[in-house]
Structure formats: C-alpha cells, structure tokens
C-alpha cells in the first residue's frame, strides 16, 4: 500500500474558456470542492494531481484512479466506490495533470475517502469532509430531492430518493453541447430552450455526448471542421482537435466535456433530468462506436465517472443502437458495466455507477438504450430478457400517428397476453418511455394529442421533439431557416406543447394515481379507446380518440363520479355519482357541446362512489 498523506483541496475557477492546444487558462468546473461546500444530494469534487509531467494524453485518458468514500456519521452504513477521471493539464501533451473525483452525499454528516491508483500523486490520498442538509437547487429548480429512481413498489413508475413521484415527460435537444461549446450565442439560446421546455411541463432533456454535425458550421463536404466531439480528432502531437480529422478513440477532448459540464449542471439547477446518450448512431461521419470493446469501455467509464454524481442524470447507452452497433450482446456487455461493473481484456476495472442503487439497495437509477423505428421494431423493448436495464426506451408512433400506437408502445411491453411484446418476464416490470412518438412537424396537433394520451393511458411516459425548420430564434451564426430545434437547440412555440402541458396539468390537478394503475385493454389495441385503471381502488382514466362507447370489459360496472375533460378546448365537465350498469362509458357526456369537426377526442377520470 502506498504511503497515505493528506490532500489539500482547492476550489476551481468558474469562467468558461476553451483552448485546443498549448498553454491555457485553468479549465473550469461548475462544482465546489467537497472540503469547501458539501450539502446532501448536491455533487462536489476532490482534486488530485499527477507527479509525472511526461505522461502521454492517451495514457492519461486510460489512467485508473478511484476512491472508497465512506460515511462515518450517524445513519445508514454507506461506502461508494467512486472512479476518478482526467480533467485538465497545464498544456497539451506535457505538464502535470489534474484528476477529479465527483461525489454526492446522500446523508448529512462526515465522509472519509481514500484513493487508489498505480500513478504517483493519485493513490494514497485520504481526507474527510462534512456535509450539511440539502439546499434548494442552484438554478431555481426547487427542492433537491436526490436521485431519480425506478420505484420498486410501483415498478412501472419513477420517484425521487425522498419518495416524491415523478411524472416524466421529455424534450429532445440532441446537440445542445454544440451550442454550449461554441459559446458565441450572446442570448444563451440553448438555456432559453431549456427554460421554456421546463415551463411547458417537460422535465427531461435527451442529449448526445457525441453530436452529429450542424449546419452551417461545417464545410460543403460535411467535414468535422467545426464539430465538437468527446474524442480528439486527427493525429497531431500538439493539438487535440484537427479539422476534418478522424476520431482518435485513445485521447479525450477535455474542452468538449467542459461544455457538457455546463449543460448538465444547468439542467441540474433547473430540476430537469439530463438523459445522457453515451454513444450515438453513425450520422454522416461513420461509427462513433469503436471496433475495440476495450476502447468503448474506457470511454463509457470516463462518461459515467464524470457525470454519475449528478442526481438529475439518467443513462441511455446509445441513440438507435441498431445503427450504432447491431450486435445486441455488445450492448448487454456495456449495460452490465454501468449497472454492475466489469473489466476489460487486460483485467482493468470499469467501475459501476456508484449511485446506480439508493441507500436501501432496492431503487435503481434509470438505465436504458434507445432503438430505431425500422419496420416497427422500436415498439417493443428488445432488452426485456436482459438483466441490466432499469427502464425501457421506445420509438413508435410517427408511422401510424394514432392513439393506438401510443397505447400499444407502452401496454404491449407491460402486458404479457397474446399480442404483447416478446422477451419473457426477466425484466419486464420497468418504466417505459416512448422517447420518439412523433416529432412536431411530422405529426399534426390532433395526431400528437392522440399519441400522448395513448401513451399515458398505456401506463407510460414520453419525450417530445421539434423537427420543423424555423426562422426565428436561430443561434448566432445560423442562416434562416435554421436546423430543427432537435438539432439546433432553440425554442419554437407549438400547439403540441400546449396540449402536453394540459395533459400533465390534468393528471396533477385531479391527483390521478397513475403509478398504481395498469393498462386495461389487451394489445394490439383496436378501437382507439384506452383505459388505465385499478380495479381495487376503482379509479379509471379513459381516453377516447373519437366519440363513442368504451367496451364494458375496460371498466367494471358500478357507481362512479366522472371528471370529463375536452382536451381540444381545455374544458372540464363533472358528472356527480352515477350508475354505470355495464361498465361501458360513452363520450361525449350529456350536456357537452356537440362535436363540430369530427373526430373529437375526450378524456374521463372515473372514481368509485
């Protein structure tokens, strides 16, 4: 064992500067040192420094350093195995290097750490720091509730560490890191996009670690001239980024991750989930996934080491995994690394996400992989038979554009009757999110409304996105119309967002216990009328994509109070306790305005009385 010594911790800079080569200002971090400021459920850092100034960039990327961080206060026994990562260097290719350990305390009290590494200066460091009670989120995002988890007591839903339920509905800003890295957008367009999405009820952002390209910041041949990537490009010994250079899977682009730090931290402050998509499908430049699995594991380790401490982070291994690497076993291997840890071919450890489990050891952080939609294969989660996923990501609805497509995308994964998704029952009881049910621009307002209510009554969650070419709000330097918001990260108002917010408000205002309810109709669905319900508590949510009568089998006969909702006009009607002799429910309710332009959709929340 190396000699133990005390480590002096220094608070980092807070400015955002970038340099590709040569001497540079100290790269900033948005997080405080644990010895300076530590509060429950908020990430902080421990700095480490190498003693060898001639290590190569490739060596620094591959260096292993970790710490055992143990709670020594009064409370639940807790030790986290926290991996460290290469963060900064005085100049590219030479000089002492800074590594960081990022840690989030889940209890109030004192923690003790000890570091382990074969490299001088990194191993054998010990220290203690004391953490106080949780404080509100730094960006006005409200109460800091800890990490988001799959709720084992309501297995198809989410809750925070403090037990608060979470009705997840996402937004898609794949290339948000491009805007943060470019840093020429004086009006902070990407931040406004996040803020407006949050105000519209969307509480998750899907984002790529490795973006595609972006017009007009590329040349006519589509080169990487202005692209930011997690790896260095080219083969220069004096610079990380070489225009049009190929990805170098052995060197990490530190400036790219500084920009991603800013994005993830901003989302944390706003109380918004950052769904980090670690790998991506090829896009115009070919594979981002290396043919060498050891390199993929090293990159995976770097990303999880850098962001696992953020309570608002959830993981998606890849966007459209079939296009990134069609070998399912490779995703099983990488997913198992995040959930349980693994080793590479040389026996070097890839640590599990230290916060994959809560203190009690039963609630898991969301971990999934996203499919493509070719031939409808995005409807069924392909990894139900695998043990590593903690939630299922889907892509289905843009083709059919119906409420049945939304309902089936969730219910067919949850249910096991004839017609449901294959895969057995190994890992079926997890939350399901239709992360691409139909982008704005590809589905009209009525189709979008049908899809989102279908998803909700199927017992699941969704994520929106805007694929329209827009002419207002384009980031600095863009031509107009600029790229769609899913790529350019801008906010553009849409009636679909209003409908989404109304749906979420209805569930909240009526206190609908969606987490305890199940899809009542077999799949595939055929009548465009869907019910989410609980026969024990006698609570049922029925959506009619067009006026009609629901099958008697979906709601048991009995007396119910009916809260009717017209989602087209945002109008509510209430019917006091009344008998439903067969369980069949007819829309519209008596006294409601006649449908003026069919099809007219309706929603009713029934409670036994």
C-alpha positions as MATLAB code, in Angstrom:
seq = 'XXXXXXXXXXXXXXXXXXXXXXXXXXXXXXXXXXXXXXXXXXXXXXXXXXXXXXXXXXXXXXXXXXXXXXXXXXXXXXXXXXXXXXXXXXXXXXXXXXXXXXXXXXXXXXXXXXXXXXXXXXXXXXXXXXXXXXXXXXXXXXXXXXXXXXXXXXXXXXXXXXXXXXXXXXXXXXXXXXXXXXXXXXXXXXXXXXXXXXXXXXXXXXXXXXXXXXXXXXXXXXXXXXXXXXXXXXXXXXXXXXXXXXXXXXXXXXXXXXXXXXXXXXXXXXXXXXXXXXXXXXXXXXXXXXXXXXXXXXXXXXXXXXXXXXXXXXXXXXXXXXXXXXXXXXXXXXXXXXXXXXXXXXXXXXXXXXXXXXXXXXXXXXXXXXXXXXXXXXXXXXXXXXXXXXXXXXXXXXXXXXXXXXXXXXXXXXXXXXXXXXXXXXXXXXXXXXXXXXXXXXXXXXXXXXXXXXXXXXXXXXXXXXXXXXXXXXXXXXXXXXXXXXXXXXXXXXXXXXXXXXXXXXXXXXXXXXXXXXXXXXXXXXXXXXXXXXXXXXXXXXXXXXXXXXXXXXXXXXXXXXXXXXXXXXXXXXXXXXXXXXXXXXXXXXXXXXXXXXXXXXXXXXXXX';
ca = [
       0.000    0.000    0.000;
       1.348    3.472   -0.883;
       2.074    5.920    1.900;
      -1.043    7.803    2.970;
      -0.982   11.578    3.010;
      -3.409   14.434    3.464;
      -4.650   16.180    0.346;
      -5.079   19.929    0.089;
      -8.241   20.801   -1.870;
      -8.521   23.949   -3.963;
     -11.732   25.457   -5.349;
     -11.630   25.666   -9.153;
     -12.309   28.564  -11.486;
     -15.810   29.404  -12.652;
     -15.147   31.010  -16.073;
     -15.730   29.172  -19.339;
     -12.657   29.279  -21.581;
     -11.531   26.909  -24.299;
      -8.148   26.134  -25.826;
      -7.285   23.346  -28.237;
      -3.524   23.411  -27.808;
      -0.690   24.996  -25.901;
      -0.908   26.728  -22.518;
      -4.389   27.726  -21.430;
      -6.335   29.121  -18.519;
      -7.310   26.529  -15.942;
     -10.279   24.576  -17.211;
     -13.277   25.413  -15.046;
     -15.657   23.187  -13.171;
     -19.138   24.226  -12.029;
     -18.784   22.212   -8.808;
     -17.253   23.188   -5.444;
     -14.626   21.219   -3.598;
     -16.157   18.818   -1.065;
     -13.972   20.332    1.672;
     -15.350   23.805    0.912;
     -19.045   23.231    0.281;
     -20.838   19.922    0.734;
     -24.604   19.532    1.049;
     -26.819   16.473    0.858;
     -27.828   15.431   -2.683;
     -25.550   18.010   -4.353;
     -22.358   16.958   -6.166;
     -18.940   18.202   -5.097;
     -15.350   17.359   -6.087;
     -11.998   16.150   -4.811;
      -8.936   17.218   -6.819;
      -5.897   15.010   -7.412;
      -2.685   15.765   -9.326;
      -0.144   13.549  -11.036;
       3.549   13.807  -10.157;
       4.704   12.735  -13.627;
       4.755   15.564  -16.195;
       5.548   13.481  -19.285;
       2.610   11.096  -19.433;
       1.011   10.973  -22.873;
      -2.553   12.115  -23.495;
      -3.524    8.542  -24.333;
      -2.063    7.329  -21.047;
      -3.902    9.999  -19.045;
      -7.221    9.023  -20.654;
      -6.630    5.418  -19.638;
      -5.360    6.073  -16.088;
      -7.327    4.324  -13.373;
      -7.909    6.135  -10.103;
     -10.726    5.535   -7.670;
     -11.708    6.220   -4.083;
     -13.621    4.472   -1.379;
     -15.850    7.150    0.158;
     -17.364    6.029    3.451;
     -19.989    7.674    5.607;
     -18.664    7.899    9.175;
     -21.544    9.831   10.713;
     -24.702    8.609   12.402;
     -27.029    6.958    9.906;
     -27.065    4.173    7.329;
     -23.784    2.402    6.580;
     -22.560    3.628    3.198;
     -19.416    3.149    1.118;
     -19.256    4.241   -2.526;
     -16.578    3.089   -4.973;
     -16.071    6.356   -6.885;
     -14.000    6.410  -10.108;
     -11.868    9.430  -10.974;
     -11.234   10.986  -14.383;
      -8.667   13.096  -16.235;
      -9.801   16.726  -16.126;
      -7.025   19.198  -17.016;
      -3.352   19.773  -17.810;
      -1.097   22.825  -17.889;
      -0.524   22.396  -21.636;
      -1.446   19.839  -24.266;
       0.898   16.840  -24.229;
       3.019   17.922  -21.255;
       2.845   19.089  -17.669;
       1.168   17.837  -14.515;
      -2.393   16.634  -14.911;
      -5.425   17.197  -12.688;
      -7.856   14.375  -11.983;
     -11.185   14.715  -10.232;
     -13.443   12.560   -8.131;
     -17.048   13.724   -8.128;
     -19.178   12.724   -5.183;
     -22.744   13.307   -3.981;
     -23.549   12.680   -0.315;
     -26.904   11.079    0.364;
     -26.713   11.680    4.120;
     -25.898   14.532    6.454;
     -22.628   14.108    8.329;
     -18.959   13.290    7.791;
     -17.458   11.241    4.969;
     -13.954    9.779    4.771;
     -12.173    8.967    1.499;
      -9.091    7.039    0.458;
      -7.799    6.955   -3.123;
      -6.229    4.092   -5.044;
      -4.083    4.275   -8.186;
      -0.804    2.982   -9.566;
       0.178    6.518  -10.613;
       2.130    8.890   -8.418;
       0.059   11.582   -6.713;
      -3.254    9.893   -7.416;
      -3.232    6.987   -4.996;
      -2.803    7.010   -1.251;
      -4.663   10.266   -0.617;
      -7.011   10.424    2.358;
      -9.296   13.079    3.743;
     -12.574   13.907    5.459;
     -15.340   16.359    4.717;
     -18.610   17.170    6.410;
     -21.897   17.607    4.564;
     -24.849   19.643    5.770;
     -28.563   19.365    4.988;
     -29.852   19.660    1.442;
     -30.385   23.124   -0.002;
     -32.644   24.191   -2.901;
     -31.356   23.542   -6.412;
     -28.928   26.251   -7.554;
     -30.841   27.417  -10.639;
     -34.230   27.971   -9.063;
     -35.337   24.401   -9.739;
     -36.926   23.942   -6.327;
     -36.355   21.267   -3.698;
     -33.373   18.956   -4.150;
     -34.991   15.539   -3.808;
     -31.952   13.375   -4.557;
     -31.586   10.882   -7.388;
     -34.331    9.761   -9.758;
     -35.131    6.040   -9.425;
     -37.363    3.263  -10.655;
     -39.824    2.768   -7.816;
     -39.798   -0.939   -6.833;
     -43.151   -0.542   -5.071;
     -44.723    0.772   -8.276;
     -42.357   -0.847  -10.727;
     -43.546    0.917  -13.892;
     -43.025    4.405  -12.458;
     -40.369    6.787  -11.128;
     -39.772    8.509   -7.816;
     -37.039   10.630   -6.249;
     -34.936    9.465   -3.333;
     -37.229   11.343   -0.948;
     -40.230    9.368   -2.247;
     -41.791   12.109   -4.371;
     -43.484   10.764   -7.511;
     -42.181   11.925  -10.879;
     -44.380   12.132  -13.981;
     -41.679   12.187  -16.644;
     -42.166   13.914  -19.982;
     -39.114   14.817  -22.002;
     -37.750   17.176  -24.630;
     -35.160   16.349  -27.291;
     -32.115   18.576  -27.780;
     -29.608   16.122  -29.206;
     -26.806   18.591  -29.921;
     -27.118   21.001  -27.011;
     -23.403   20.609  -26.272;
     -22.645   22.232  -29.657;
     -24.208   25.497  -28.504;
     -22.523   25.411  -25.106;
     -19.131   24.709  -26.683;
     -19.393   27.323  -29.407;
     -20.103   29.971  -26.761;
     -20.879   32.651  -29.373;
     -24.578   32.770  -28.587;
     -24.856   36.034  -26.670;
     -28.530   35.496  -25.776;
     -27.946   31.967  -24.471;
     -30.465   30.405  -26.843;
     -29.891   26.888  -25.527;
     -30.638   27.981  -21.963;
     -33.840   29.678  -23.094;
     -34.843   26.439  -24.830;
     -34.359   24.511  -21.592;
     -36.255   27.116  -19.563;
     -39.213   27.228  -21.951;
     -39.393   23.450  -22.115;
     -39.452   23.310  -18.326;
     -42.179   25.946  -18.170;
     -44.227   23.805  -20.564;
     -44.072   20.822  -18.239;
     -41.208   18.921  -19.875;
     -38.775   17.809  -17.193;
     -36.205   15.774  -19.139;
     -33.784   16.628  -21.947;
     -32.421   13.887  -24.193;
     -28.894   14.846  -25.268;
     -25.942   13.291  -27.050;
     -22.454   13.243  -25.589;
     -21.220   12.898  -29.171;
     -23.275   15.136  -31.509;
     -23.617   14.810  -35.249;
     -22.760   17.734  -37.491;
     -24.635   21.030  -37.641;
     -25.297   23.467  -40.477;
     -23.860   25.953  -41.193;
     -20.876   25.031  -39.007;
     -19.442   22.555  -41.484;
     -17.955   22.883  -44.930;
     -19.684   21.838  -48.141;
     -18.118   18.397  -47.934;
     -19.575   17.804  -44.477;
     -16.203   17.658  -42.725;
     -15.656   17.898  -38.980;
     -14.131   21.357  -39.303;
     -16.381   22.934  -36.681;
     -17.681   19.897  -34.868;
     -17.113   19.214  -31.184;
     -16.610   15.597  -30.147;
     -15.710   13.736  -26.931;
     -12.579   12.352  -28.589;
      -9.646   14.225  -30.064;
      -9.513   14.298  -33.863;
      -6.570   13.791  -36.182;
      -3.094   12.641  -35.182;
      -1.344   15.813  -34.024;
       1.059   15.583  -31.081;
       0.495   19.253  -30.216;
      -3.267   19.678  -30.563;
      -6.377   17.732  -29.647;
      -8.588   18.975  -32.462;
      -7.558   18.817  -36.109;
     -10.097   19.985  -38.690;
     -11.622   17.066  -40.600;
      -9.511   14.626  -38.570;
     -10.738   11.155  -37.759;
     -11.866   10.347  -34.236;
      -8.979    9.116  -32.071;
     -10.502    6.699  -29.582;
      -7.365    6.829  -27.404;
      -7.495   10.561  -26.471;
     -10.219   12.522  -24.711;
     -11.251   16.043  -25.744;
     -11.258   17.890  -22.413;
     -12.786   21.094  -23.776;
     -15.749   19.186  -25.158;
     -16.521   17.843  -21.706;
     -16.148   21.267  -20.081;
     -19.017   22.391  -22.319;
     -21.053   19.307  -21.431;
     -20.400   20.031  -17.749;
     -22.071   23.406  -18.225;
     -25.124   21.805  -19.823;
     -25.584   19.065  -17.223;
     -25.061   21.490  -14.355;
     -27.557   23.973  -15.788;
     -30.164   21.214  -16.099;
     -29.418   20.138  -12.520;
     -30.077   23.646  -11.275;
     -33.394   23.754  -13.124;
     -34.609   20.455  -11.704;
     -34.511   18.898  -15.178;
     -33.363   15.366  -15.985;
     -30.331   15.086  -18.269;
     -30.726   11.826  -20.150;
     -27.146   11.339  -21.302;
     -26.975    9.310  -24.512;
     -23.450    7.929  -24.237;
     -22.897    6.507  -27.737;
     -24.640    7.597  -30.916;
     -25.696    6.106  -34.208;
     -23.238    6.945  -37.011;
     -24.733   10.033  -38.634;
     -22.827   11.448  -41.592;
     -19.326   10.643  -40.292;
     -19.417    6.921  -39.664;
     -19.012    4.958  -36.467;
     -18.597    6.641  -33.119;
     -18.539    3.172  -31.540;
     -15.030    1.680  -31.718;
     -14.450   -1.823  -33.049;
     -12.289   -2.318  -29.952;
     -14.524   -3.075  -26.971;
     -11.797   -2.040  -24.531;
     -11.886    1.466  -26.025;
     -15.668    1.562  -25.714;
     -15.445    0.527  -22.069;
     -12.808    3.178  -21.395;
     -14.995    5.884  -22.894;
     -18.032    4.566  -21.016;
     -16.048    4.688  -17.773;
     -14.990    8.275  -18.452;
     -18.541    9.494  -19.060;
     -20.008    7.743  -16.022;
     -17.125    8.849  -13.782;
     -17.662   12.451  -14.839;
     -21.472   12.624  -14.542;
     -22.735    9.859  -12.239;
     -22.615   12.165   -9.217;
     -25.296   14.424  -10.719;
     -28.657   13.298   -9.245;
     -30.517   14.539  -12.351;
     -28.541   12.296  -14.730;
     -30.047    9.164  -16.250;
     -28.335    6.898  -18.775;
     -29.131    5.794  -22.298;
     -26.331    3.706  -23.789;
     -26.974    4.786  -27.377;
     -29.284    6.502  -29.775;
     -30.743    3.967  -32.255;
     -28.456    1.185  -31.107;
     -29.064   -0.966  -34.190;
     -27.418    1.740  -36.325;
     -24.532    2.253  -33.912;
     -23.705   -1.427  -33.355;
     -26.273   -4.066  -34.343;
     -24.712   -6.701  -32.069;
     -27.097   -6.891  -29.135;
     -24.584   -8.740  -26.960;
     -22.257   -5.720  -27.041;
     -24.959   -3.513  -25.523;
     -25.657   -6.176  -22.919;
     -21.965   -6.062  -22.015;
     -21.839   -2.252  -21.786;
     -25.101   -2.044  -19.874;
     -23.812   -4.569  -17.366;
     -20.695   -2.416  -16.920;
     -22.798    0.557  -15.836;
     -25.075   -1.462  -13.581;
     -22.627   -3.915  -12.005;
     -19.098   -3.030  -13.139;
     -16.854   -5.055  -15.441;
     -13.279   -5.485  -16.636;
     -11.573   -5.035  -19.992;
      -9.473   -7.661  -21.783;
      -6.426   -6.682  -19.691;
      -8.353   -7.152  -16.449;
      -8.613   -3.420  -15.727;
     -11.724   -2.418  -13.795;
     -14.611   -0.402  -15.158;
     -16.488    0.648  -12.046;
     -20.267    0.525  -11.838;
     -22.147    3.783  -11.494;
     -21.653    4.417   -7.747;
     -25.248    5.705   -7.413;
     -26.960    3.052   -9.537;
     -28.646    1.959   -6.266;
     -30.142    4.031   -3.476;
     -29.099    3.720    0.165;
     -31.626    0.961    0.745;
     -30.312   -1.070   -2.180;
     -33.690   -1.509   -3.903;
     -34.279    1.586   -6.044;
     -32.292    1.832   -9.275;
     -31.293    4.786  -11.427;
     -32.772    4.740  -14.961;
     -30.515    2.943  -17.461;
     -31.632    2.009  -20.971;
     -30.792    2.053  -24.690;
     -32.810    3.652  -27.488;
     -33.935    1.746  -30.629;
     -34.573    2.756  -34.205;
     -38.049    2.579  -35.740;
     -37.354    0.480  -38.847;
     -40.215   -1.950  -39.529;
     -41.828   -1.026  -36.216;
     -39.038   -2.583  -34.140;
     -38.975    0.442  -31.838;
     -42.383   -0.563  -30.454;
     -41.054   -3.437  -28.337;
     -38.093   -3.025  -25.985;
     -35.539   -5.527  -27.255;
     -33.830   -5.989  -23.881;
     -36.741   -7.244  -21.756;
     -34.811  -10.504  -21.416;
     -31.638   -8.738  -20.201;
     -30.959   -8.044  -16.542;
     -29.184   -4.667  -16.779;
     -31.915   -2.194  -17.968;
     -33.736   -0.212  -15.304;
     -36.207    1.332  -17.775;
     -37.220    0.822  -21.404;
     -36.810    3.349  -24.223;
     -39.039    3.097  -27.310;
     -39.588    4.761  -30.691;
     -43.037    4.172  -32.115;
     -45.906    6.333  -33.323;
     -44.617    8.512  -36.132;
     -45.809    5.975  -38.712;
     -49.350    5.174  -37.507;
     -49.864    8.587  -35.849;
     -52.731    7.213  -33.732;
     -53.639    6.924  -30.070;
     -53.498    3.133  -30.500;
     -49.810    3.443  -31.474;
     -49.134    5.425  -28.311;
     -51.070    2.968  -26.147;
     -49.509   -0.131  -27.743;
     -45.968    1.233  -27.398;
     -46.361    1.048  -23.613;
     -49.068   -1.522  -22.918;
     -47.588   -4.180  -25.193;
     -44.368   -4.007  -23.183;
     -46.140   -4.064  -19.821;
     -48.678   -6.790  -20.610;
     -47.922  -10.476  -21.240;
     -51.088  -11.663  -23.001;
     -51.264  -12.736  -26.642;
     -50.115   -9.923  -28.917;
     -47.801   -8.375  -26.351;
     -44.081   -7.857  -26.873;
     -41.854  -10.950  -26.711;
     -38.946  -11.383  -24.320;
     -40.298  -13.270  -21.321;
     -40.574  -11.819  -17.852;
     -36.927  -11.496  -16.790;
     -37.022   -7.704  -16.704;
     -40.437   -6.616  -17.983;
     -41.652   -4.699  -14.929;
     -39.746   -1.457  -15.518;
     -40.915    2.029  -16.562;
     -41.332    2.517  -20.331;
     -40.758    5.791  -22.133;
     -41.708    6.398  -25.762;
     -38.804    8.755  -26.468;
     -39.760    9.329  -30.115;
     -43.501    9.022  -30.596;
     -43.681   11.684  -33.336;
     -41.794   14.950  -33.665;
     -43.639   18.225  -34.108;
     -43.581   18.844  -37.840;
     -44.096   15.153  -38.546;
     -47.408   14.878  -36.669;
     -50.152   17.496  -36.567;
     -51.786   18.738  -33.365;
     -54.605   16.179  -33.300;
     -52.252   13.279  -34.043;
     -49.852   14.461  -31.360;
     -52.654   14.756  -28.818;
     -53.873   11.250  -29.669;
     -50.358    9.869  -29.238;
     -49.602   11.458  -25.866;
     -52.914   10.422  -24.315;
     -52.442    6.943  -25.741;
     -49.019    6.733  -24.101;
     -50.368    7.936  -20.767;
     -53.323    5.544  -20.716;
     -50.950    2.750  -21.728;
     -49.184    3.393  -18.432;
     -46.041    5.079  -19.692;
     -44.124    8.269  -20.322;
     -42.918   10.168  -23.386;
     -40.460   12.633  -24.860;
     -41.288   15.330  -27.378;
     -39.165   16.940  -30.071;
     -39.484   19.612  -32.740;
     -38.379   18.709  -36.290;
     -39.655   21.872  -38.013;
     -37.355   24.218  -39.904;
     -37.714   27.515  -38.074;
     -36.890   31.103  -38.963;
     -36.936   32.811  -35.568;
     -34.692   32.317  -32.581;
     -31.821   30.798  -34.555;
     -28.474   30.750  -32.705;
     -25.803   33.277  -33.656;
     -24.185   32.464  -36.993;
     -27.038   30.352  -38.325;
     -28.700   31.003  -41.649;
     -32.502   31.129  -41.588;
     -34.426   28.980  -41.595;
     -32.033   27.132  -39.323;
     -31.882   23.476  -38.426;
     -34.817   21.964  -36.490;
     -34.811   22.534  -32.729;
     -33.979   18.880  -32.060;
     -30.591   19.702  -33.632;
     -30.125   23.458  -33.158;
     -31.466   23.599  -29.560;
     -33.842   26.515  -29.911;
     -37.333   27.044  -28.594;
     -40.202   27.483  -31.016;
     -43.767   27.635  -29.712;
     -46.221   24.974  -30.845;
     -49.791   23.978  -30.022;
     -48.479   20.465  -29.331;
     -46.552   21.776  -26.344;
     -49.718   23.393  -25.010;
     -51.564   20.077  -25.277;
     -48.741   18.310  -23.449;
     -48.819   20.809  -20.616;
     -52.608   20.483  -20.349;
     -52.348   16.703  -20.139;
     -49.770   16.881  -17.353;
     -51.813   19.525  -15.545;
     -54.936   17.349  -15.702;
     -53.132   14.423  -14.071;
     -51.696   16.691  -11.395;
     -54.840   18.714  -10.673;
     -57.032   15.603  -10.417;
     -54.413   13.739   -8.334;
     -54.611   10.768  -10.699;
     -52.590    7.924   -9.084;
     -51.140    6.765  -12.416;
     -48.349    4.829  -10.705;
     -50.852    2.389   -9.183;
     -52.850    1.890  -12.402;
     -52.426   -0.585  -15.277;
     -53.465   -0.694  -18.957;
     -56.837   -2.464  -19.055;
     -57.052   -3.353  -22.745;
     -55.178   -6.162  -24.472;
     -52.779   -5.212  -27.221;
     -52.621   -4.558  -30.037;
     -55.471   -2.154  -29.385;
     -58.264   -1.957  -31.983;
     -60.953    0.594  -31.027;
     -58.928    3.774  -30.245;
     -60.426    3.860  -26.722;
     -57.917    3.161  -23.950;
     -58.209    2.699  -20.206;
     -55.620    2.954  -17.452;
     -57.115    1.719  -14.227;
     -57.046   -0.020  -10.876;
     -59.948   -2.349  -10.143;
     -59.118   -2.472   -6.419;
     -59.234    1.292   -5.851;
     -61.901    1.724   -8.574;
     -60.079    4.525  -10.364;
     -60.022    4.613  -14.164;
     -58.678    7.019  -16.777;
     -60.371    6.520  -20.168;
     -59.284    8.261  -23.370;
     -61.495    8.395  -26.472;
     -59.616    9.427  -29.607;
     -63.065    9.884  -31.132;
     -66.574    9.917  -29.730;
     -68.013    6.511  -28.927;
     -68.633    3.925  -26.219;
     -65.882    2.043  -24.425;
     -66.020   -1.759  -24.174;
     -67.700   -2.911  -20.972;
     -64.621   -5.007  -20.137;
     -62.415   -1.968  -19.515;
     -64.327   -0.544  -16.522;
     -66.276   -2.738  -14.043;
     -69.946   -1.947  -13.607;
     -70.713    0.283  -10.655;
     -71.220    3.833   -9.422;
     -68.649    6.464  -10.380;
     -68.024   10.168  -10.208;
     -66.858   11.274  -13.647;
     -64.455   14.152  -14.279;
     -64.748   14.755  -18.028;
     -62.172   16.707  -19.997;
     -62.302   18.102  -23.527;
     -58.594   18.294  -24.489;
     -59.270   20.204  -27.716;
     -60.779   23.154  -25.889;
     -59.316   22.640  -22.422;
     -62.790   22.381  -20.903;
     -63.874   20.350  -17.870;
     -67.255   18.767  -17.068;
     -68.106   16.896  -13.883;
     -70.837   14.295  -13.520;
     -71.739   13.513   -9.925;
     -72.019    9.951   -8.690;
     -73.939    7.944  -11.264;
     -74.506    4.289  -12.100;
     -72.737    2.603  -14.986;
     -74.700   -0.596  -15.210;
     -72.458   -2.449  -17.660;
     -69.236   -0.501  -17.153;
     -69.466    0.944  -20.652;
     -68.737    4.674  -20.848;
     -69.942    6.927  -23.664;
     -68.329   10.128  -24.883;
     -69.306   12.916  -25.023;
     -71.077   13.290  -21.667;
     -74.637   14.587  -21.527;
     -74.761   18.370  -21.824;
     -71.381   18.728  -23.525;
     -71.132   20.753  -26.736;
     -71.657   18.788  -29.921;
     -68.579   17.836  -31.922;
     -68.215   20.431  -34.663;
     -65.369   18.850  -36.648;
     -65.007   15.107  -36.126;
     -63.097   13.263  -34.854;
     -63.380   14.851  -31.404;
     -61.424   13.324  -28.520;
     -62.449   13.082  -24.866;
     -60.972   12.031  -21.549;
     -62.756   10.941  -18.378;
     -61.388   10.158  -14.927;
     -63.718    7.815  -13.036;
     -63.641    7.317   -9.267;
     -65.838    4.826   -7.484;
     -68.538    6.370   -5.335;
];
